[in-house]
Amino acid sequence: MLVVGAALVDDLAAPRRLLAARRRRPSALAGGWELPGGKVEPGEVPADALRRELREELGVQVELGAELVPHAGEGTGGLYADAGVWPLPGVGVMRVWWARVLEGEPRPLEDHDALRWLELDDWLGGVAWLPADMPVITALRAALR
Ligand SMILES: Nc1nc2c([nH]c(=O)n2[C@H]2C[C@H](O)[C@@H](COP(=O)(O)OP(=O)(O)OP(=O)(O)O)O2)c(=O)[nH]1
C-alpha cells in the first residue's frame, strides 16, 4: 500500500512552521499526530493523490515542493532508502513531499480532530507523532540545517 504525506510548511524556501494533524480513527491510531495525506488510489499519480487528499481533508489547494527521500542510516533501513520511500510497518510505505498552501486555511474536515502549526524548535517534540513518522520528521528537520 502506498501512502502519500505532506510536510505542509509556511514557506518552501525557508520553512519555519510545519502542520501536524491529529487522527480521529481508527482507534489504534486515534490521538496520534501525522502528516496530512492518505492512500493513493489505483491508477492515481502519487502527487495528484496528495493534492486530492489535502483538498478533501483540509480544504486547501497546495503547491508541492521537493520530495523528501530517506538516506541510508536515517532509521529506515537500507532497503527503504534504496527505494526512496518511508516504511509504515503493517501498512506499506509512504512518500513525502514538502508543500505550501496556495489557497484556503487548513481545517480538520474529515480524518482529523485537531491541527497544529509547529514552530521550528517543536517539529520533533511538539506533538506525539505516530511512531512511523519519527524518522520522517527527523529528516525534515535535518534537511533545514
Ligand atoms: N496520511 C498519513 N498516514 C500515515 C502517516 N503515518 C502513518 O503511519 N500513516 C498510516 C496511517 C494509516 O494506516 C495509513 C494512511 O491511511 P489513511 O487512512 O490516512 O488514508 P485515507 O485518507 O486514504 O483513508 P481511507 O480512505 O481509508 O479513509 O498510513 C502519516 O504521516 N500520514
The ligand as a Gaussian input file, in Angstrom:
#p B3LYP/6-31G(d) Opt

LIG

0 1
 N       -1.624000      10.231000       5.998000
 C       -0.718000       9.674000       6.798000
 N       -0.837000       8.361000       7.138000
 C        0.095000       7.848000       7.960000
 C        1.170000       8.620000       8.463000
 N        1.930000       7.839000       9.272000
 C        1.363000       6.629000       9.304000
 O        1.744000       5.645000       9.943000
 N        0.225000       6.612000       8.487000
 C       -0.653000       5.458000       8.277000
 C       -1.987000       5.608000       8.928000
 C       -2.908000       4.803000       8.015000
 O       -2.790000       3.434000       8.391000
 C       -2.273000       4.986000       6.648000
 C       -2.903000       6.088000       5.855000
 O       -4.214000       5.795000       5.592000
 P       -5.394000       6.860000       5.681000
 O       -6.482000       6.229000       6.465000
 O       -4.894000       8.177000       6.166000
 O       -5.753000       7.007000       4.173000
 P       -7.049000       7.608000       3.519000
 O       -7.215000       9.026000       3.979000
 O       -6.917000       7.352000       2.062000
 O       -8.144000       6.784000       4.245000
 P       -9.423000       5.937000       3.943000
 O       -9.809000       6.161000       2.534000
 O       -9.030000       4.533000       4.273000
 O      -10.364000       6.503000       4.959000
 O       -0.894000       5.312000       6.890000
 C        1.279000       9.981000       8.091000
 O        2.183000      10.729000       8.490000
 N        0.309000      10.464000       7.246000

